[in-house]
Each structure stands twice: as structure tokens, then as C-alpha cells.
Amino acid sequence: MQRKAQTTVELMVIMAIGLIVVASLVGFVGNQIAILQETQAQKTAQASMNELINGINEVYAQGPGAAKQVTVIWPAGIDASLSSIANKSIRLRVYKSDIVGTAIPYITGSLPTTAGTQRINIRAADGYVSVGTLTLSASPAFIYLPVARDQNSTANIQLRSTSSTSALITPTLQWNPTLVTSASDTTPFSISSAADVNRDVNVYAGPLAVGNYTGSYQVSASFSDHLESLRIPIDVEVLVDTGTLLTPYPTSLTVNTLWDDSNSGLIQLCNLGNTPIKSISFTPSTGNAGDWVQGIADIASLTGQECTDVQVTISPPNGTGLGTYYGTLVLRDFDGTNTVAIPLTVNVLGMSGAFVWDWNVAYLTNTSIIEYGMANTGSNPLNITSFTLDGWNNCDSNQNALTSIIFNGSTRFTGSSAAGVASDINDFIMPVLSYYTNNTLHFSGRINDENEQFVAALTFSDGTTYTSSVFGLGGCAADVTPPATITNLTAGTGDYPGSVLLEFTIPGDDDYSGRVADAAFRYRSGRVNDEPTWALADALFYGDFNITTGDTDVSMHVFGMPLGETWYYGGRFEDEVPHYAYTNSPSATPTDEVTITESGTQYPHFMDSNTLSSFILQNVVFSEGTFPVRNIAIAIVEDNYGQEAGTGTWLMDINFGESDEHPITFIQFDYTEFTGIEEMGYDWNTGLMNDLTPVNLMSYEENIATCESYTYQCLDLVGSLTGIVKPNTFYVTSMNGIDEFTLRFA
């Protein structure tokens, strides 16, 4: 009775330990899958961000009123609460990473909050671009306030919401000028559905103000299901009643330049009167932008009804930070009768500002893009540190890779880069005022047969980035065809203990055509053949499967399955939309034994210790003849999911003597505690066991068992697998005097 109770307690302890090990491995495998999912989600988000930013720049270039719709994929893992639109940038939080895109204009609007295919509306306004499904609008969309010196003026903004829910509105007044001041009530307030709210913006022009002063009124709206933002530009023009006949065209000047470089803008200055205007001088404002204006020679006389060109050169000093700076250039004659102020805007750009990518001279072959142009228009060298090509994968069903990058006849990259993946080009330097067309991009297959399109993105050593326009024909049509549903999946006993062999025909991106974007396999106690059952199943570990083109027959082993238990298996394939296709769900029972006939036999990742507690060596068949040593040496080493095996974590060496009565002479386990060999009857002098019966052996150590007949052909040894923590490689290092034996795992 006492013996039975002890046995029950031991069994409970063993089961508890087994459950802990199972939980550990499930967590490990889950972590690996999560890492892969995060990486793929970030790639998808980056491609969608590029598409969205390109669309924003495109409609902005076309002018106010231009609009288009872009289709992008919002991957799983989007955190809407940490995704935002601010000034000229869009930020998407995907898992723990931020995907950021920066456009040319200011951006307002809202972003989708759920994963999946999104169709986002883009509309250009005066000075900014709005994106998303917008329910908040402002009238007017642009404020122009003419005001005299030392006078006040007020503009009214009417905000209207067409949303079905109310929103919390947080206004902000962005205003930097000091000669003209601006004020508005920025206390947050609520706006109801289909309601209007009015807010005033007040300005005051000081006695020294002249010309145009700019800022903006910005609104952030928090609805119950999304966020929106608006930006209303403000332009205050201070009118000086001097009766001036001196008129510049244009009335304001914008110059783009690199730091530590110079660039110029041209003003046409006209005398609208009939008498000469004499001694015209040019006085820039103090501070940034104004201080960077190089000296302009006075104009001695400008006759009536005459115009002349004036070149304004801007030279930011070395070390000037990237950004936009403002100033004023005042023009006046000798007595101030004719005075006019020209607002200055200076955009200090990085290396990307001097770079031009020219698709116009490029042409497309089956597997290459050839002779695209690259130009450095600046007066300093450019250092390109990274190159990314994107877009073609949206149409290319074969998912061909970028394999070679050639700049100016020099190979800068060889390998395999997927769309949207940056390639290290080892700091390509472009000299001052250089232009290259000896450039080529090579691919692993055809990239001109499915209306593929391409977008190039480059990163420079100063951290600035450049994104090209789109190259290619029209773009592919929307993918409405899912991968084929697979009905020929079969599951059978695998070659390794704890393994199952799966065989099937892989589908393509569209039915059986092309290549699917991803594939995965799971198992459970019931069928796995649709979305609900897929969510209930567990991931499989498989080490020899690669996605191939559609309509290809594939076989693969899955590993680490619980021994002697029947499970159902299923697969899921997806395209880039994504559309999902599921397989049928066959069942199979993993084998629990393997017969070894020669040394050197290896079984990679043959077993998962979560499902394995012991093994039994049985059916040993000795070779004919007399051997001084009969032994089997077995090693089990960590495999780490298909990686190169490390040092052995577990080793067994079994030696057999020549005596028919006492064949076992020595047993060694590294990770178990087999002590007291001499007490068991081992004679160190003769190397033989001393008249021990099977019963004596079992009573000493329960990890060792023998068959009833205790013959060469029926010799069982149960070994504990303590210390094995990952799928492993099992192999037989030597077999001396042994023709065959069987290992059965439990």
C-alpha cells in the first residue's frame, strides 16, 4: 500500500514538471512567431507610408482642389492612440516601432484606426493637404487680413462638424512675428454633431510693420472613434499708405538653399509712375534669413514705366540647422516716398535638397531598370548611405527580389532585397554638379510583365531623405483573386520520432498563379480548416519549408508533436491584400520509435523535450563473431530550431561485454546521477557484472529495466532526458559489434 502511494506521488510530480516544460516551449515558439509578425507588419506599414506620402506630394504639386484616393494596407499591430498627423509628418505606431513619413506640404486630417485595406482620400488646399475621411471643416480655409499700421483687424473662423458624434476641439495659434501680434481664444471646447462654432482671430500691426506676416490657426479634434486636425493659414498684409509707385514681382520671395551654400531668387522691380524713382536702396531685416542676404547694389534711377531685374542671393552660414526661416527685404527711394517690403522665406535643406533622381531617361527590360539619372545640383559633395526601392511587389505576383545596384558603373550592392528593404551601398559619394546615367537595377526575375511600378528612396549622411516620383506603367489593378483553396493536404507518420509528414500543392497569389505572400500551419485536437478553427489551433514547428511559386507540390516535416496522440493539421495561405485561403484538415499520429542500422545516422530537431520524458533501448542485434568491445554511443545536442548544433548537452554511452549471462558492463549518463557502480556488482578488474539478476538491477535503479527473457534481442534501458530544453539533433556516433537496435521514446 505504501509502495502504491509513493508511486502515485511520483507520477504527479512528473506530470507537473512536464506541464511546466510544455508551457515554456509554447511561450518560446509564440515569441518567435510574434517577432516574425512584427517584422512583416513594419514592412507593410513602411510601404503604405511611402504610398501615402507620394500621394500627398502629388496633389499638392497640382494645386488647391486637386484630389485622389490611395489604397494602402494598415497591418495588424497599428496603435491608433500613438499614431498621429503633425505639421508635415505622419507617424504610425506599429507594435513598438514608429513608421514616420514626411511630406512637402503641411498635412491635416485623420488616419484609419483599424487594420486592413484602407482607401484614403487626399485633397489639396491652399498651403496644406488634408487626408482621411474628414468630418470637420473650416470656413474660410485661408485667412487674408489687410491692415494698416498701428491698427487692429479681426477674422472669424467657423468650424463645422458633420460627424454623428461630438468631439473635443483643442485650438492652437501658431504665430512668430513680433511687429504684428495675433491673439485668439485657445480654450478647448466641444462641438456637437452637425453644429457650428465660431472663433475670432485678432491681429495688431505695429507702427514699424510693413509687408506680409504669416502664421496659422490649428485645430485638433478628438472624436469617439478617430482623430482629425485642421490648419488654417493666416496672412496679414500691413499696408503703408505712401502712394508708392515702386512695385516688385513677385511680392514675396522664397529661396531654397543648402547650409554653407548659396542660392538666388529673382525679383522684377517696376516703376508704375511716369517720373524716375531715384536712389533705390535694399535693407534686409536683422536675424536669421535677413542676415543671410548678400549685399545688393543701390539702383541710381528707375525711369517711369520701366522694370529691372534684381538678384537676391541667400547664403546661410556653416552649421545652420535644417528648417524654414523668415525675414523681410525693404526697398525705398532716397526720401522714403516709395517704400515697399518683400517678405523672405528661406528653406535650408540638407543633402537631399541638392539631389535629383531622374526616371525620365530610364528604360525597363525584362529584369532590369537601366540608365535612370542621378544628379547633384549643389556646390557640395553628396554622401548617399542607403538605398531603398519599393512598389513593384504590389503588382509582381512572383515577388522577385532586387539583386544588384549599380551607380555610375560601380556595383554598390549584390544580394537579395525585397521591396521596401534598405540596401547598404557603402557611402556612395556624388561630386559637386555631377550627373550620372550609367546606372542599373537588376532583379531576380521579370518585373515588366504586370504593370509594376517603382519608387526610389535614398538616405544621406546628414540624415535627410529623398523619395522619387513613381516609375512604371499605370500600376496593377486591385487584387480581387485570393489564393486557391487547397484540398489535397495529407498528413502521415514522419521519419523522425515526434514528427509528421505533410504533403500538399502550394497555391499562388491569384488562385495557382504567382507566389503567395505568406504561409503558416497549425494543429489542434479537432479540424483546422477555416478562420474560427484557425484561431483555436496552435502553431507548428517546421524547418524545411520555403514558399515557392503556385501549383508546386511540396512536402515538409513538422516536429515536436506529442507522441502517440492523434492531431489534426491545417494550413493558411495569404496574398498581399490580404486574402486568406485554408486547406483541408487531415489527421496523423506521430511515430514514437526509430530503428538504427548504422552509425552516423542523424535526426535533426527530432524531438521536443516538452513532449519527451524518457527513451527505451530495445531489440539490440549483435554482429556475428567475437568483439572485445560491443558498444553504442548516442549523442543528443541542442538544435535551436534548425541552427548549427552547439556542444552536446546530453550524452549516453552503452557498452556490452562478451558474456551471454551478463551482457551489460558499463553505463554512463552525463545529466543523470548514476552512482554506486561498484555496489551494483561492476568488477573494475574483469570489466564484468558480478552475478546480478535482472531483479537486482531494477530494484537498485528504476531508470533501468530489462525484458523478461533478458536476451541480446530484448534489452531495454530507460534513460532520463533531464537537461534537454529545445528541439534537438539526435545522432549515433558509433556502433561496435552491433548490427541494429531500436529506440522507443515516451
C-alpha positions in Angstrom: 0.0 0.0 0.0 2.8 2.4 0.9 4.5 1.5 -2.4 1.4 2.4 -4.4 1.1 5.8 -2.6 4.7 6.6 -3.3 4.3 5.7 -7.0 1.2 8.0 -7.2 3.1 10.9 -5.7 6.0 10.4 -8.1 3.6 10.3 -11.1 2.0 13.6 -10.0 5.4 15.2 -9.7 6.5 14.0 -13.1 3.2 15.3 -14.7 3.6 18.7 -13.0 7.2 19.1 -14.3 6.0 18.1 -17.8 3.3 20.8 -17.8 5.9 23.4 -16.8 8.2 22.4 -19.6 5.3 22.4 -22.1 4.3 25.9 -21.1 7.9 27.1 -21.5 8.2 25.8 -25.1 4.8 27.2 -26.1 6.0 30.6 -24.9 9.3 30.3 -26.8 7.6 29.3 -30.1 5.0 32.0 -29.6 7.7 34.6 -29.2 9.4 33.6 -32.4 6.1 33.8 -34.4 5.4 37.2 -32.8 8.8 38.6 -33.9 8.1 37.5 -37.5 4.7 39.0 -37.4 6.0 42.3 -36.1 8.8 42.5 -38.8 6.2 41.8 -41.6 3.8 44.4 -40.2 6.5 47.1 -40.1 7.5 46.4 -43.7 3.8 46.6 -44.8 3.4 49.9 -42.8 6.5 51.4 -44.4 5.3 50.6 -47.9 1.9 52.1 -47.1 3.5 55.2 -45.7 5.5 55.7 -48.9 2.4 55.4 -51.0 0.5 57.9 -48.8 3.3 60.5 -48.7 3.8 60.2 -52.5 0.1 60.8 -53.0 0.2 63.9 -50.7 3.1 65.4 -52.6 1.4 64.7 -55.9 -1.9 66.5 -55.2 0.0 69.4 -53.5 2.0 69.9 -56.7 -1.2 70.0 -58.7 -2.6 72.9 -56.6 -5.7 73.6 -54.4 -8.7 71.5 -55.2 -6.6 68.6 -56.6 -7.7 65.2 -55.1 -7.0 61.5 -55.4 -7.6 58.3 -53.5 -4.8 55.9 -52.5 -5.2 52.3 -51.4 -2.9 51.2 -48.6 -2.7 48.3 -46.2 -2.8 49.0 -42.4 -1.2 46.0 -40.8 -2.1 44.3 -37.6 -0.4 45.9 -34.7 -1.4 49.5 -35.5 -1.8 51.5 -32.3 -4.2 54.3 -33.2 -3.7 56.1 -29.9 0.0 56.6 -30.7 -0.4 57.3 -34.4 -0.8 60.9 -35.5 -0.5 63.7 -38.0 1.6 66.7 -37.1 2.8 69.6 -39.3 4.4 67.9 -42.3 4.7 64.4 -40.9 2.6 61.2 -40.4 3.5 58.8 -37.6 2.2 55.2 -37.4 2.9 53.2 -34.3 3.2 49.5 -35.3 3.8 47.3 -32.3 6.8 49.0 -30.6 8.2 50.9 -33.7 7.3 54.2 -35.2 6.9 54.4 -39.0 7.3 58.1 -40.0 6.8 59.8 -43.3 7.5 63.5 -44.1 5.8 65.3 -47.0 6.5 68.6 -48.7 3.3 70.4 -47.5 1.6 70.7 -44.1 -0.8 67.8 -43.5 -4.2 67.8 -41.7 -6.9 65.2 -41.3 -7.3 61.7 -39.8 -5.9 58.2 -40.1 -7.7 54.9 -40.1 -7.8 53.2 -36.7 -8.3 49.5 -37.8 -6.1 47.0 -39.6 -6.8 46.0 -43.2 -7.1 47.6 -46.7 -7.8 51.3 -46.4 -8.8 53.7 -49.1 -7.7 57.2 -48.0 -8.9 60.4 -49.6 -6.3 63.1 -50.2 -7.3 66.7 -51.1 -5.0 69.8 -51.7 -5.9 73.1 -50.1 -4.1 76.5 -50.0 -0.9 75.7 -48.2 -1.7 72.2 -46.9 -3.2 68.8 -47.8 -6.0 67.0 -45.9 -6.2 63.3 -45.7 -8.7 60.7 -44.5 -12.5 60.8 -44.1 -12.9 64.4 -42.9 -15.9 65.4 -40.9 -14.5 68.7 -39.6 -14.2 71.7 -41.9 -13.4 75.4 -41.5 -14.6 78.5 -43.3 -12.7 80.2 -44.5 -9.9 77.7 -45.2 -7.4 80.5 -45.6 -7.4 83.9 -43.8 -6.1 87.0 -45.5 -6.2 90.2 -43.4 -5.1 93.6 -44.8 -4.4 96.0 -42.0 -2.9 99.5 -41.7 0.0 100.3 -39.4 -1.0 100.8 -35.7 -4.4 99.3 -36.4 -6.3 96.2 -35.4 -8.2 93.7 -37.5 -10.3 90.6 -36.8 -11.1 87.5 -38.8 -13.9 85.0 -37.9 -13.4 81.2 -38.3 -16.5 79.0 -38.5 -15.8 75.4 -37.6 -18.4 72.8 -38.7 -18.7 69.1 -37.8 -20.7 66.6 -39.9 -19.8 63.6 -37.7 -22.5 61.6 -36.0 -20.7 62.1 -32.7 -19.5 65.1 -30.7 -15.8 66.0 -30.5 -13.4 67.8 -28.1 -11.7 70.7 -30.0 -8.3 71.9 -28.9 -7.2 75.0 -30.9 -3.7 76.4 -31.2 -2.5 79.7 -32.6 0.9 79.4 -34.3 2.3 82.9 -34.6 6.0 84.0 -34.6 6.1 87.6 -36.0 6.8 90.4 -33.4 6.0 93.5 -35.4 2.5 92.2 -35.9 0.8 90.4 -33.0 -2.0 87.9 -33.0 -4.4 86.5 -30.4 -7.3 84.1 -30.1 -9.2 82.1 -27.5 -7.4 78.7 -27.4 -9.5 77.2 -24.6 -10.6 73.6 -25.6 -14.3 73.3 -26.3 -16.9 70.7 -27.5 -18.6 70.6 -30.9 -21.8 68.6 -31.4 -22.9 66.7 -34.4 -23.9 68.9 -37.4 -23.1 72.0 -35.3 -21.2 75.2 -36.0 -18.8 77.0 -33.6 -17.2 80.4 -34.3 -13.9 81.7 -33.1 -12.2 85.0 -33.8 -8.5 85.7 -34.6 -7.4 89.3 -33.7 -4.3 91.0 -35.1 -2.5 94.2 -34.4 0.0 95.8 -36.8 2.7 97.8 -35.0 3.9 101.2 -36.2 7.0 99.8 -37.8 5.3 96.8 -39.6 5.3 96.6 -43.3 4.6 93.8 -45.8 3.2 90.3 -45.1 3.3 88.3 -41.9 2.2 84.7 -41.7 1.1 82.1 -39.2 -1.7 79.6 -38.8 -4.7 78.6 -36.6 -4.6 74.9 -35.9 -7.3 72.6 -34.6 -7.1 69.1 -33.1 -10.4 67.3 -32.9 -10.9 64.1 -30.8 -14.0 62.1 -31.8 -15.0 58.9 -30.1 -13.7 56.7 -32.9 -11.0 58.8 -34.6 -8.8 62.0 -34.6 -8.8 64.9 -37.0 -6.8 68.1 -37.5 -7.1 71.3 -39.4 -4.7 74.0 -40.3 -6.0 77.4 -41.4 -3.1 79.6 -42.8 -3.1 83.3 -41.8 -1.6 86.0 -44.0 -1.6 89.6 -42.6 -0.6 92.3 -45.0 0.4 95.6 -43.5 -0.5 98.4 -45.9 1.6 101.6 -45.8 -0.2 104.5 -47.4 2.8 106.1 -49.0 1.4 106.3 -52.5 4.4 104.2 -53.7 4.8 103.5 -57.4 7.6 101.0 -56.8 6.2 97.5 -57.3 8.1 94.1 -57.0 7.1 90.9 -58.8 6.6 88.6 -57.1 5.5 90.4 -54.0 7.3 87.8 -51.8 10.4 85.7 -52.3 11.2 82.1 -51.4 14.7 80.7 -51.7 15.7 77.0 -51.2 19.4 76.5 -50.3 21.8 74.2 -48.5 23.6 75.3 -45.4 27.1 76.6 -46.1 25.9 77.2 -49.7 24.3 79.9 -51.7 21.2 80.2 -53.9 19.5 83.1 -55.5 16.0 84.4 -56.3 15.0 87.0 -58.9 12.7 90.0 -58.3 11.5 92.2 -61.1 11.2 95.7 -59.8 8.9 98.1 -61.7 8.2 101.9 -61.6 4.5 102.3 -62.4 4.7 106.0 -62.5 5.8 108.4 -65.2 8.7 110.1 -63.4 12.0 108.5 -62.4 12.4 106.9 -58.9 15.9 107.7 -57.7 18.4 106.1 -55.3 16.6 102.9 -54.5 18.2 101.0 -51.6 17.7 97.5 -50.2 17.7 96.9 -46.5 17.2 93.3 -45.1 15.8 92.7 -41.6 18.0 91.6 -38.8 18.2 88.0 -37.6 18.0 84.7 -39.5 17.1 85.0 -43.2 17.6 88.7 -43.3 21.3 88.5 -42.1 21.9 85.9 -44.9 21.0 88.3 -47.7 24.2 89.3 -49.6 24.7 92.9 -50.4 22.5 94.4 -53.2 23.8 97.4 -55.1 21.6 100.5 -55.0 19.7 101.4 -58.2 20.6 105.0 -59.1 17.4 105.7 -61.1 14.5 103.7 -62.4 12.7 105.6 -65.1 8.9 105.7 -65.4 7.1 102.7 -66.8 10.4 100.7 -66.6 11.3 97.4 -64.9 14.6 95.9 -63.9 15.7 92.5 -62.5 17.2 92.3 -59.0 19.0 89.1 -57.9 18.7 88.3 -54.2 21.4 85.9 -53.0 21.0 84.0 -49.8 24.0 82.4 -48.0 23.2 80.6 -44.7 26.4 80.2 -42.6 28.1 76.8 -41.9 26.2 74.9 -39.2 22.8 76.4 -39.9 20.1 73.9 -38.8 17.7 72.5 -41.4 14.4 74.2 -41.4 12.4 77.3 -42.6 13.4 80.9 -41.7 11.7 84.2 -42.3 12.8 87.8 -42.9 12.0 91.0 -44.8 13.7 92.9 -47.5 12.7 96.7 -47.5 13.1 98.7 -50.8 12.9 102.5 -50.6 13.9 105.5 -52.6 16.1 108.4 -51.3 13.3 110.2 -49.3 11.1 107.2 -48.5 8.3 108.3 -50.7 8.3 105.0 -52.5 8.8 102.2 -49.9 7.8 98.5 -50.2 8.6 95.4 -48.0 9.2 92.0 -49.6 8.7 89.0 -47.2 11.5 86.5 -47.4 11.2 82.7 -46.8 14.4 80.7 -46.7 14.2 76.9 -46.7 17.6 75.5 -45.5 17.8 72.0 -46.9 20.0 69.0 -46.3 21.9 66.9 -48.9 18.5 65.7 -50.2 17.7 69.2 -51.3 20.5 69.2 -53.9 19.7 65.7 -55.2 17.6 64.7 -58.2 16.5 61.2 -59.2 15.5 61.3 -62.9 13.3 58.5 -64.2 12.7 60.3 -67.5 15.8 58.9 -69.1 15.3 55.3 -67.8 14.0 52.3 -69.7 12.7 49.0 -68.5 13.9 45.5 -69.6 12.6 42.1 -68.5 14.8 42.0 -65.4 16.4 45.5 -65.1 15.9 49.2 -65.0 18.6 50.9 -67.0 20.1 54.4 -67.3 18.0 56.3 -64.7 19.5 59.6 -63.9 21.2 60.8 -60.6 22.2 64.5 -60.2 23.9 66.6 -57.5 22.8 70.2 -58.2 24.6 71.7 -55.2 28.0 73.1 -54.6 29.0 70.4 -52.0 29.5 66.6 -52.4 26.6 64.3 -51.5 27.1 61.1 -49.5 24.4 58.5 -50.1 24.4 55.9 -47.3 21.3 53.8 -48.0 19.1 53.0 -51.0 15.5 51.5 -50.9 13.4 50.5 -53.9 9.7 49.9 -53.3 6.4 49.4 -55.0 6.9 46.7 -57.6 5.8 44.0 -55.2 2.3 45.3 -55.2 1.9 44.0 -58.8 4.6 41.4 -59.1 3.0 38.1 -58.3 6.4 36.3 -58.4 7.7 38.7 -55.7 11.1 39.0 -57.5 13.9 40.5 -55.5 16.3 43.4 -56.2 19.7 41.6 -56.7 22.1 44.3 -57.9 22.5 48.1 -57.6 24.9 49.9 -60.0 25.6 53.7 -59.6 27.8 55.3 -62.3 29.2 51.9 -63.4 30.1 50.9 -59.9 28.4 47.9 -58.3 27.2 49.1 -54.9 25.1 46.1 -53.8 24.7 42.5 -54.6 22.4 40.1 -52.8 18.6 39.9 -52.4 16.5 42.7 -51.2 12.7 42.6 -51.1 10.6 45.7 -51.9 10.9 48.3 -49.2 14.0 46.8 -47.7 17.0 49.2 -47.4 20.3 48.1 -49.2 23.7 49.2 -47.8 25.5 50.9 -50.7 28.7 51.7 -48.7 28.6 55.5 -48.8 28.3 56.5 -52.5 29.8 60.0 -53.0 28.5 62.3 -55.7 30.8 65.2 -56.6 29.7 68.8 -57.0 27.4 69.4 -60.0 27.6 65.8 -61.2 25.0 63.9 -63.3 25.2 60.1 -63.8 23.2 57.8 -66.2 25.4 54.7 -66.2 23.1 53.2 -63.6 21.3 49.9 -63.4 18.9 48.0 -61.1 18.9 44.2 -61.6 16.1 41.8 -60.4 15.8 38.1 -59.9 13.0 37.7 -62.4 10.7 39.6 -64.7 9.5 43.0 -63.5 7.9 44.4 -66.6 5.0 42.0 -67.2 2.4 43.0 -64.6 2.4 46.9 -64.8 5.0 47.0 -62.0 5.8 50.5 -60.6 8.9 51.6 -58.7 9.7 54.3 -56.1 13.3 55.0 -55.1 14.2 56.3 -51.6 17.7 57.4 -50.6 19.2 58.4 -47.2 22.1 60.8 -46.9 24.9 61.1 -44.4 23.3 64.2 -42.8 20.1 62.1 -42.1 17.9 63.7 -44.8 16.0 61.6 -47.2 14.8 61.8 -50.8 11.8 60.0 -52.3 11.5 59.8 -56.1 8.4 60.0 -58.2 6.7 56.8 -59.4 8.2 55.0 -62.4 6.3 52.4 -64.4 3.1 51.8 -66.3 -0.2 52.6 -64.6 0.1 50.2 -61.7 -1.7 46.9 -61.3 -5.4 46.5 -60.9 -6.8 45.8 -57.5 -6.2 42.2 -56.5 -9.6 40.6 -56.1 -8.5 36.9 -56.6 -7.5 35.0 -53.4 -5.0 32.1 -53.3 -6.5 28.7 -54.3 -8.2 26.6 -51.6 -6.1 23.5 -51.1 -7.9 20.2 -50.7 -5.1 17.7 -51.2 -3.2 18.2 -47.9 -2.2 14.8 -46.4 -0.7 14.0 -43.1 1.3 10.9 -42.3 3.8 9.4 -39.9 7.2 11.2 -40.3 10.7 9.8 -40.4 11.6 11.2 -37.0 10.1 10.4 -33.6 7.5 13.1 -32.8 7.3 14.2 -36.5 4.5 14.2 -39.1 5.0 14.5 -42.8 2.7 17.0 -44.6 2.3 16.9 -48.4 0.2 19.4 -50.5 0.2 21.6 -53.6 1.0 25.2 -52.7 -1.3 27.9 -54.2 -0.4 31.1 -55.8 -1.1 34.8 -55.3 -4.1 34.5 -57.6 -5.6 31.0 -57.5 -2.5 29.0 -58.5 -0.7 31.9 -60.3 2.3 33.7 -58.8 3.6 33.3 -55.3 1.7 33.8 -52.0 2.9 36.5 -49.6 2.9 34.2 -46.5 2.0 30.7 -45.3 1.5 29.1 -41.9 0.5 25.8 -40.4 -1.3 24.9 -37.1 -2.7 21.9 -35.3 -5.3 21.0 -32.7 -7.4 18.2 -31.4 -10.2 19.0 -33.9 -10.2 20.1 -37.6 -8.3 23.3 -38.7 -9.9 24.4 -42.0 -11.4 27.9 -41.5 -11.0 31.2 -39.7 -12.8 30.1 -36.4 -10.9 26.8 -36.0 -7.6 28.5 -37.1 -7.9 30.9 -34.1 -8.2 27.9 -31.7 -5.2 26.0 -33.1 -1.5 26.1 -32.1 1.4 26.9 -34.3 3.6 24.1 -35.7 7.4 23.9 -35.8 8.7 23.1 -39.3 12.2 23.5 -40.5 12.4 22.6 -44.2 9.6 24.6 -46.0 10.1 27.6 -48.3 7.4 29.4 -50.2 7.6 28.5 -53.9 5.5 29.6 -57.0 2.0 28.3 -57.1 0.9 24.9 -58.4 4.1 23.3 -56.9 3.9 20.0 -54.9 5.5 20.4 -51.5 6.3 18.0 -48.6 7.6 19.0 -45.2 8.2 17.6 -41.8 6.7 19.2 -38.6 8.4 18.4 -35.4 7.9 18.2 -31.6 4.5 16.6 -31.7 3.3 14.7 -28.6 4.0 11.0 -29.0 1.2 8.5 -29.6 -1.5 11.2 -29.9 -3.7 11.9 -32.9 -3.8 15.6 -34.1 -5.5 17.4 -36.9 -3.4 19.7 -39.2 -4.2 22.7 -41.4 -2.6 25.4 -43.4 -3.4 29.0 -44.3 -2.1 31.0 -47.3 -2.4 34.7 -47.9 -1.7 37.3 -50.6 -0.7 40.9 -50.1 -4.3 42.3 -49.7 -4.6 40.0 -47.7 -7.0 37.4 -48.9 -6.8 34.1 -47.0 -7.2 30.5 -48.2 -7.3 27.5 -45.9 -6.5 23.8 -46.5 -8.4 20.7 -45.7 -7.5 19.2 -42.3 -6.2 15.6 -42.2 -5.1 13.8 -39.0 -2.0 11.8 -38.1 -0.3 10.2 -35.1 3.5 10.8 -34.7 5.8 7.8 -34.5 7.4 7.0 -31.1 10.4 4.9 -32.3 13.2 4.6 -34.7 15.4 1.7 -35.8 19.1 2.4 -36.2 21.2 0.2 -38.6 24.4 2.1 -38.9 26.5 4.7 -37.1 26.5 8.3 -38.3 22.7 8.3 -38.5 21.4 11.8 -37.7 17.9 13.1 -37.0 17.8 16.9 -36.9 15.4 18.6 -34.4 14.0 15.1 -33.9 12.2 15.7 -30.6 10.9 18.4 -28.4 11.7 17.8 -24.7 8.2 19.2 -23.8 6.8 16.0 -25.2 9.6 13.6 -24.2 10.3 12.2 -20.8 12.4 9.1 -21.5 13.6 6.6 -24.1 13.9 2.8 -24.2 16.7 1.0 -25.9 15.5 -2.4 -27.2 15.9 -5.1 -29.8 19.7 -4.9 -29.8 21.1 -7.3 -32.5 24.8 -8.1 -32.1 27.1 -8.8 -35.0 28.4 -12.3 -35.5 31.9 -13.1 -34.2 33.8 -12.2 -31.1 34.4 -8.5 -30.3 36.5 -7.2 -27.4 34.1 -4.3 -27.1 30.4 -4.0 -28.1 29.0 -0.6 -27.7 26.5 2.0 -28.8 27.4 5.7 -28.4 24.4 8.1 -28.7 24.5 12.0 -28.5 21.7 14.5 -28.3 22.7 18.1 -28.8 20.8 21.4 -28.8 19.5 22.3 -32.2 18.0 25.7 -31.6 15.4 25.4 -34.3 17.5 24.3 -37.2 20.6 26.3 -36.4 24.0 24.7 -36.1 24.2 22.3 -33.2 26.3 23.5 -30.3 28.1 21.5 -27.7 26.5 18.3 -26.5 24.1 18.8 -23.7 23.3 15.1 -23.2 25.4 12.0 -24.0 24.9 8.3 -23.5 27.5 5.6 -24.0 26.4 1.9 -23.6 29.0 -0.9 -23.6 28.3 -4.6 -23.8 30.6 -7.4 -22.7 31.1 -10.8 -24.2 29.2 -12.9 -21.6 25.8 -14.2 -22.6 24.7 -14.1 -19.0 25.8 -10.6 -18.1 26.0 -8.5 -21.3 25.8 -5.1 -19.7 29.2 -3.9 -18.4 29.0 -0.1 -18.2 26.5 2.7 -18.5 27.3 6.5 -18.4 24.8 9.4 -18.3 26.1 13.0 -18.1 22.9 14.5 -16.9 21.6 11.8 -14.6 23.0 10.7 -11.3 24.0 7.0 -11.7 26.3 6.4 -8.8 27.5 3.3 -6.9 28.5 1.3 -10.0 30.7 -0.9 -7.9 27.9 -1.6 -5.4 25.8 -2.8 -8.4 28.3 -5.5 -8.9 30.6 -4.0 -11.5 34.1 -5.5 -11.3 36.7 -2.9 -12.3 39.3 -5.7 -12.8 37.3 -8.0 -15.1 35.0 -5.4 -16.6 32.0 -7.8 -15.9 28.9 -7.6 -13.8 29.1 -10.0 -10.8 26.1 -12.4 -10.9 23.4 -9.8 -10.7 19.9 -10.9 -11.7 17.5 -8.5 -13.6 15.5 -8.1 -10.5 18.6 -6.9 -8.5 19.3 -4.3 -11.3 15.8 -3.0 -11.4 15.5 -2.7 -7.6 18.7 -0.6 -7.4 17.7 1.9 -10.1 14.3 2.2 -11.5 15.6 4.1 -14.6 17.0 0.7 -15.8 14.6 -2.0 -16.9 15.1 -5.4 -18.7 13.0 -7.5 -20.9 11.6 -10.7 -19.4 13.9 -13.0 -21.4 16.9 -10.8 -20.8 18.5 -11.7 -24.2 20.6 -9.7 -26.7 17.5 -9.2 -28.8 15.4 -7.8 -25.9 17.5 -5.4 -23.9 15.6 -2.3 -22.6 17.3 0.7 -21.0 15.2 3.7 -19.9 17.2 6.9 -19.8 16.0 10.2 -18.3 16.3 13.3 -20.6 17.0 15.8 -17.9 18.8 18.9 -19.4 17.2 19.0 -22.8 15.4 22.3 -23.3 15.0 22.7 -27.0 14.3 20.7 -30.2 17.5 18.7 -30.6 19.6 16.8 -33.1 19.9 13.1 -32.2 22.7 11.0 -33.7 24.6 7.7 -33.3 28.3 8.4 -33.1 29.4 4.7 -33.1 28.2 1.1 -33.2 30.8 -1.5 -32.5 29.7 -5.2 -32.7 26.1 -4.0 -33.1 24.1 -4.6 -36.3 20.8 -3.0 -35.3 18.9 -1.6 -32.3 15.6 0.3 -31.8 15.0 3.4 -29.7 11.4 3.9 -28.5 10.6 7.3 -26.9 8.0 8.0 -24.3 
